[in-house]
Amino acid sequence: MNEKGLVYAARFMDECHLKETLLENHYNTYSSERYPGLYLGLSHRGHVKRATRVSPNQACAHFLPRSTL
């Protein structure tokens, strides 16, 4: 994720670090560690949304945690 909120594929760098937060409703959100306030979100079609347009309260930024069996 770059400073403009665009997610792109690249070699592993500092911009690849995401912080996982568990919400009260048992969903996870992922935010950029390098650029605070930018959240990862998916559209209803599965496309990555621009991080500058996503807030942690939106459904597009909520991900189900992976079960540990």
N, C-alpha and C positions, 0 to 999 in steps of 0.2 A: 504494500500500500504506500503510495507516495503522498506528498503534502497536499495534493489536490483531491485526495480521497479516491483515487483510481487504484483498483486491485489489478496486479499484473503478475505474470510468471517470470521468475528470474532465479538466479542462483541465491542460495541462502545468505541473507544480509541482515543488518540491524532492522530494516524495515519489515522483515518477515515475522518479527516477534509480536504475538497477540496475547492480550491478557484475558483470561476467562473469568467471568463473574457469574455466580449462581444467584438467581433472583428468587424472590419469595414465592413465585408461582411455579417453582421447580424447573424453570427454563434457564439456559445459559446464554450469555451474550459475550461477544468477542470484540475487544477494542484494541486499537493500536497502542503499543507501548511508546513508540517514538513520537507519535502525534496524538496526544490525549484529546479525547472528545470525538474521535473518528471511530465509528462502529461498523462492523461487517454486517451486511444485510443482503437478502435474496429477494427478488421480485416473485410474483406469483407464477411466473413462467420459469423460474430457476436461474435467471440471469443475475449477476452481481450488480447491486445498486451502488451508486456513487456514495462514498462514506460521508460526504459533507451533507447529504440529504437524509441520513438515517439517525434516529435518536434511539436510546436504549429502551424507550417505552413503546416503540412500534413493534407490531407483530412480525415484520420482516426481519427483525434483528434477534428474534427468539429462536433458539435451537434446542432440541431435546437432548438431554445428556445421554451418552452412550451407556447402556447397561453393562455392569461388570458381573459376568457369570463365571 
